[in-house]
Amino acid sequence: MRFKLVIFFLAGLLANPIVARADDRLPERIDQLINAVGESNCEFVRNGKTYSAAESVSHITKKYDYYKNDIDSIDRFIELSASKSMISGKPYKILCQGAATELSSTWLSKKAVQIGVGE
């Protein structure tokens, strides 16, 4: 019985650094997604007003800095920092040339998978 407990304890110790390393990459993955927004040349619609990709990066980054302690995944980052106005509750939208208008949460989730940082 003791042997099983020791093995279980050691397995837990070995697993924790792996989890920590995966979590340590989250800020890097978020930065990659934010950079993809900046490189998109798409326009972002917030509360009925259209903003450039660069302006959107600034806005998303400010919201990310504010909610950073509540973000534990790419999905949570998108939800808190880049999907809707926390004041009006209106969803953000994205207009990319040659494509239909899309909710920013949908666009960002697809982009995260496309660039390899999604869940």
C-alpha positions as MATLAB code, in Angstrom:
seq = 'MRFKLVIFFLAGLLANPIVARADDRLPERIDQLINAVGESNCEFVRNGKTYSAAESVSHITKKYDYYKNDIDSIDRFIELSASKSMISGKPYKILCQGAATELSSTWLSKKAVQIGVGE';
ca = [
       0.000    0.000    0.000;
       2.814    2.402    0.912;
       4.530    1.673   -2.379;
       1.412    2.706   -4.313;
       1.179    5.963   -2.337;
       4.830    6.778   -3.030;
       4.358    6.105   -6.750;
       1.206    8.248   -6.805;
       3.025   11.083   -4.997;
       6.028   10.941   -7.342;
       3.791   10.872  -10.403;
       2.069   14.014   -9.149;
       5.388   15.784   -8.662;
       6.505   14.870  -12.153;
       3.229   15.971  -13.756;
       3.134   19.433  -12.183;
       6.136   20.905  -14.030;
       4.579   19.834  -17.326;
       1.358   21.656  -16.497;
       3.277   24.731  -15.366;
       5.249   24.845  -18.628;
       2.044   24.651  -20.667;
       0.544   27.544  -18.667;
       3.759   29.529  -19.003;
       3.233   29.624  -22.774;
      -0.198   31.252  -22.559;
       1.062   34.871  -22.637;
       3.192   34.026  -25.676;
       0.222   32.401  -27.421;
      -1.970   35.412  -26.627;
       0.695   37.752  -28.017;
       0.763   35.706  -31.226;
      -3.006   36.048  -31.563;
      -2.865   39.793  -30.888;
      -0.133   40.106  -33.541;
      -2.365   38.227  -35.991;
      -5.057   40.852  -35.389;
      -2.577   43.603  -36.186;
      -1.432   41.890  -39.364;
      -4.965   41.121  -40.537;
      -5.762   44.406  -42.314;
      -9.338   43.827  -41.184;
     -11.541   46.445  -39.610;
     -13.099   45.903  -36.225;
     -16.524   47.227  -35.284;
     -17.062   48.180  -31.649;
     -20.310   49.798  -30.540;
     -21.177   50.741  -34.117;
     -17.859   52.445  -34.900;
     -15.206   50.987  -37.203;
     -11.565   50.777  -36.097;
      -8.383   49.760  -37.886;
      -6.508   46.605  -36.969;
      -3.838   48.704  -35.208;
      -6.465   50.540  -33.138;
      -8.047   47.208  -32.269;
      -4.729   45.785  -31.115;
      -4.366   48.719  -28.732;
      -7.894   48.220  -27.381;
      -7.566   44.447  -27.012;
      -4.181   44.829  -25.309;
      -5.606   47.279  -22.761;
      -8.468   44.918  -21.978;
      -6.045   41.982  -21.742;
      -3.886   43.908  -19.270;
      -6.990   44.645  -17.184;
      -8.299   41.043  -17.174;
      -4.929   39.260  -17.226;
      -5.412   37.637  -13.799;
      -8.748   36.140  -14.898;
      -7.407   34.632  -18.129;
      -6.317   30.998  -18.091;
      -6.873   30.030  -21.732;
      -7.087   31.419  -25.250;
     -10.872   31.056  -25.120;
     -11.047   33.073  -21.912;
      -8.771   35.719  -23.453;
     -11.112   36.029  -26.425;
     -14.161   36.153  -24.163;
     -12.857   38.859  -21.828;
     -10.614   40.931  -24.092;
     -11.880   40.746  -27.631;
     -15.480   39.631  -28.014;
     -17.795   42.340  -26.700;
     -18.082   45.670  -25.004;
     -18.224   45.216  -21.268;
     -20.135   48.503  -21.017;
     -22.810   48.090  -23.698;
     -22.703   44.292  -23.981;
     -22.661   44.587  -27.782;
     -20.522   41.995  -29.576;
     -17.498   43.123  -31.560;
     -17.519   42.313  -35.270;
     -14.822   41.993  -37.890;
     -14.887   43.157  -41.496;
     -12.222   41.620  -43.707;
     -12.011   42.469  -47.378;
     -13.771   39.869  -49.503;
     -15.392   38.162  -46.520;
     -18.700   38.443  -44.721;
     -18.891   40.352  -41.445;
     -18.183   37.989  -38.584;
     -18.347   38.086  -34.811;
     -14.859   38.797  -33.475;
     -15.096   35.829  -31.110;
     -15.678   33.495  -34.064;
     -12.951   35.106  -36.179;
     -10.423   35.031  -33.333;
     -11.182   31.402  -32.466;
     -10.626   30.397  -36.099;
      -7.463   32.506  -36.308;
      -6.109   30.953  -33.090;
      -6.500   27.477  -34.573;
      -5.077   28.610  -37.914;
      -1.881   29.988  -36.353;
      -1.563   27.088  -33.917;
      -2.302   28.803  -30.600;
      -5.934   27.687  -30.144;
      -7.244   25.251  -27.603;
];
